[in-house]
Amino acid sequence: MEKEPAAAPKGFVQWAITPPQSYAVYLVCLFLVAGLSFYVGTLKPKKAINIGPPPMSAPRN
């Protein structure tokens, strides 16, 4: 008898929430979030082209 396609994610979740594996899953997710946030932080925004100086009526701080 074949397994249903929806059984695979459910089986992975059951495996991932057991104590030894849950620590590893937590660390992997932590490193992924830290790595992605570092990568996004290193991206440089594109500079706008053909923008002149601000108008004289613009407030100064």
Secondary structure, 3 states (H helix, E strand, C coil): CCCCCCHHHHHHHHHHCCHHHHHHHHHHHHHHHHHHHHHHHHCCCCCCCCCCCCCCCCCCC
